[in-house]
Amino acid sequence: MNQSLQARRDRALGVGAQLFYTDPLHIVRGDGVELFDADGRRYIDMYNNVPCVGHGNARVAEAMAAQQATLNVHSRYLHEGIVSFAERLVALHHDGIESAVITCTGTEAIEVAMAIARIATGRRGVIATNATYHGNTEAVIALRRAAIRPDEHPDVTTFPYPQQLRPIRAGLDERALADAYLDELATAIERLESSGAGVAAVILCSIQANEGLPDIPGDFMAKAADLVRAAGGLVIADEVQAGYCRTGRWWGYELTGFEPDIAVMGKPMGNGLPLAATVASRDLVERFRGETRYFNTFGASPLQAAVGHAVIDEIEERGLAASVAELGFGLRAALVERAERCPWIGDVRGHGLYIGVEMVEPEGELVPDRSRAVEFTDRLKDQGVLASNAGEFANVLKLRPPLVLQQSHAEEFLAAFDAVLQEIDG
């Protein structure tokens, strides 16, 4: 069945449309943290952050159906729902965040953030890390490609993402390490100033998710923000993965110690309905609107508002921020204990329910082992647990389940993790 469906998929979507796992799954139903395949087999979902309040969430589904049955139009009419949702969203941020641009995807929201920064500063240059990912359009993917082909993207430059593991193992202390990365950022700023592009913004995932969740040295993020602002640029926090209580706090930037001028959200906001947003001061947003006359047919719709409210209601009424912090702490501690007994687990790190387990060659100095990470995710799937791998070298087991994960699910995951360890160590 899977092979037949995959062959049809290749014809319909084109060979190369990505699938997880060596033997892809045919998933047909979800409930909370559980997914079910076409044969009825149940899996614990330790990967999907989009349905943050759970697959098939009843409150979200009911809000979606009721609003769609009542009204769904574009944003050029007055509607209480979208106004109250935007007010509620910005109120969750720090005091400098006052207005929102509602979009459909994180990629689009990143483009809006870049445009806001460029209009506000009158400069073009944007800085990102050298292992980043912020989206798929030509403008946004340049943030990733600039590290590989810098000459093709003169308005974008990168610097090495801040991490502690390998440099500290090599003998650098945390304070010196933070300063070294700040020097790299200063060099990136100089490149943009020398090119004539100037510095419009730095864009950073608040927890460096796609970089592999590295432990960020010291007060690097706050000092990096100061450095960019001193050069006349703005600070953009990508909260698409870090936000919505993923770390046990509403926003990743609260955890890593800085306040952005602009924040971007996406994926979890609609629990599966396309919903994203860029938020900033009212002045920044109004300058953007006045310059671009931006409009999105499906952005800021009554349907998005209804679903957006329902997701926040679920997070707040179920106390998910606190449960994420508590459960994530215990899960990470359990994985650290296992790593101490396993020579090919180089590190366990993360925040709340976003945890990375870095896999390395058992002999040597933290040499990344991508093949083992891929094998591990395949074997976990066979044990009934879904995960993936990420990071600069794709050697980090990425654990990022729906926020409604329970202790019983965590225990099932740890049992499967132990079984895979035993299989591989044989």
NORZI-V926066 format. One record per residue. PSI is psi in radians with two decimals (none if undefined). OMEGA is omega as a letter, one per 20 degrees, with the letter a starting at -180 (* if undefined). Layout:
# NORZI-V926066
PSI_OMEGA, PSI_OMEGA
This chain:
# NORZI-V926066
-0.86_a, -0.70_a, -0.71_r, -0.78_r, -0.68_r, -0.67_r, -0.75_r, -0.69_r, -0.75_r, -0.67_r, -0.73_a, -0.67_a, -0.23_a, 2.38_r, 2.35_a, -0.26_r, 2.13_a, 2.54_r, 2.57_r, 2.62_r, 2.61_r, -0.71_r, 1.69_a, 2.67_a, 2.57_r, 1.61_a, 2.34_a, -0.25_a, 2.60_r, 2.62_r, 1.86_a, -1.99_r, 0.09_a, 2.49_r, 2.65_a, 2.37_r, -3.13_a, -0.34_r, 0.05_r, 0.06_a, 2.42_a, 2.46_r, 2.54_r, 2.16_a, 1.86_r, 0.35_a, -0.70_a, 1.97_r, -0.21_a, -0.91_r, 1.22_a, -0.56_r, 0.35_r, 2.52_r, 2.42_r, 0.50_a, 2.18_a, -0.74_a, -0.75_r, -0.78_a, -0.71_r, -0.72_r, -0.71_a, -0.85_a, -0.76_a, -0.73_a, -0.72_r, -0.60_r, -0.28_a, -0.95_a, 2.35_r, 1.91_a, 3.04_r, -3.11_a, 0.15_a, 0.29_r, 2.65_r, 2.40_r, 2.21_a, -0.71_a, -0.84_a, -0.58_r, -0.84_a, -0.57_r, -0.80_r, -0.72_r, -0.74_a, -0.69_a, -0.86_a, -0.50_r, -0.34_r, -0.25_a, 3.13_r, 2.97_a, -0.46_a, -0.16_r, 2.11_a, -0.48_a, 2.81_a, 2.58_r, 1.97_a, 2.28_a, -2.87_a, -0.53_a, 2.74_r, -0.68_r, -0.84_a, -0.70_r, -0.61_r, -0.75_r, -0.72_r, -0.76_a, -0.76_r, -0.70_r, -0.73_r, -0.82_a, -0.72_a, -0.67_r, -0.75_a, -0.64_a, -0.36_a, 0.27_r, 2.91_a, -0.41_a, 2.37_r, 2.42_a, 2.39_r, 3.05_r, 2.92_a, 0.05_r, 0.60_a, 2.94_r, 2.19_a, -0.04_r, -3.03_a, -0.23_a, 2.89_a, -0.74_a, -0.69_a, -0.69_a, -0.36_r, -0.47_r, -0.55_r, -0.73_a, -0.41_a, -0.47_r, -0.45_a, -0.74_a, 1.25_a, -0.54_a, -0.39_a, -0.20_a, 1.30_a, -0.35_a, 0.03_a, 2.43_r, 2.86_a, 2.88_r, 2.76_a, 2.32_a, 2.49_a, 2.27_r, 2.80_r, -0.60_a, -1.13_a, -0.77_r, -0.69_a, -0.66_r, -0.49_r, -0.08_r, -0.02_r, 2.47_r, 2.88_a, -0.70_a, -0.80_r, -0.60_a, -0.77_r, -0.74_r, -0.66_a, -0.70_r, -0.59_r, -0.63_r, -0.69_r, -0.70_r, -0.72_r, -0.66_r, -0.68_r, -0.72_r, -0.77_r, -0.67_r, -0.79_a, -0.66_r, -0.68_r, -0.54_a, -0.26_a, -0.15_a, -0.59_a, 3.06_a, 1.95_r, -0.70_a, 2.75_r, 2.44_r, 2.17_a, 2.27_r, 2.25_a, -0.45_r, 0.17_r, 0.90_a, -0.92_a, -0.30_r, -0.12_r, 0.34_r, 0.78_a, 2.61_r, 2.08_a, 2.24_a, 2.32_r, -2.38_a, 0.65_a, -0.80_a, -0.75_r, -0.75_a, -0.60_r, -0.72_r, -0.76_r, -0.72_a, -0.75_a, -0.73_r, -0.62_r, -0.45_r, 0.08_r, 0.14_a, 3.01_r, 2.84_a, 2.12_r, 2.16_r, 2.11_r, 1.86_a, 0.30_a, -0.74_r, -0.55_a, -0.40_a, -3.03_a, 0.78_r, 0.27_r, -0.63_a, -0.01_a, -0.12_r, 2.82_a, -0.70_a, 2.49_r, -0.57_a, -0.42_r, -0.61_a, -0.72_a, 0.06_r, 0.76_r, 2.82_r, 2.05_a, 2.75_r, -0.55_a, 2.40_r, 2.54_a, 2.33_r, 2.82_r, -2.53_r, -1.37_a, -0.28_a, -0.59_a, 0.11_r, 0.54_a, -0.50_r, 2.33_r, 1.98_a, 2.21_r, 2.97_a, 2.63_r, 2.24_a, 2.58_a, -2.99_r, 2.77_r, -0.68_a, -0.83_a, -0.76_a, -0.73_a, -0.58_r, -0.71_r, -0.82_a, -0.71_a, -0.57_a, -0.60_a, -0.37_a, 0.76_a, 2.41_r, 2.47_r, 2.09_a, -0.71_a, -0.09_r, 2.54_a, 0.72_r, 2.77_r, -0.63_r, -0.80_r, -0.74_a, -0.79_a, -0.78_a, -0.72_r, -0.75_r, -0.76_a, -0.68_r, -0.80_r, -0.70_r, -0.81_a, -0.79_a, -0.78_a, -0.82_a, -0.46_r, 0.03_r, 0.74_a, -0.52_r, -0.81_a, -0.74_a, -0.62_r, -0.79_a, -0.79_a, -0.85_a, -0.70_r, -0.68_r, -0.81_a, -0.69_a, -0.76_r, -0.74_r, -0.71_r, -0.66_r, -0.63_r, -0.74_r, -0.68_r, -0.64_a, -0.56_a, -0.36_r, -0.04_a, 2.03_a, -0.29_a, 0.19_r, 1.91_a, -0.42_a, 2.62_r, 2.23_a, 2.98_r, -3.03_a, 2.37_r, -2.29_r, 0.85_r, 1.76_a, 2.42_r, 2.36_r, 1.89_a, 2.25_a, 2.29_a, 2.90_r, 2.39_a, -0.45_r, 2.22_r, -3.07_a, 1.37_r, 0.76_r, 2.10_a, 2.45_r, 1.50_a, -0.71_a, -0.64_r, -0.66_r, -0.72_r, -0.79_r, -0.70_a, -0.77_r, -0.65_r, -0.76_a, -0.62_r, -0.73_r, -0.73_r, -0.43_r, -0.02_r, 0.43_r, 2.32_a, 2.23_r, -3.03_r, -3.08_r, 2.63_a, -2.92_r, 2.97_a, -0.64_a, 0.16_a, 0.54_a, 0.23_a, 2.09_r, 2.08_a, 2.10_r, 1.99_a, 1.14_a, 2.94_r, 2.60_a, -0.26_a, 0.21_r, 2.41_r, 2.91_r, -0.65_r, -0.65_r, -0.73_r, -0.69_r, -0.67_r, -0.74_r, -0.80_a, -0.62_r, -0.74_r, -0.71_r, -0.80_r, -0.70_r, -0.71_r, -0.70_r, -0.78_a, -0.70_r, -0.78_a, -0.69_a, -0.30_r, none_*
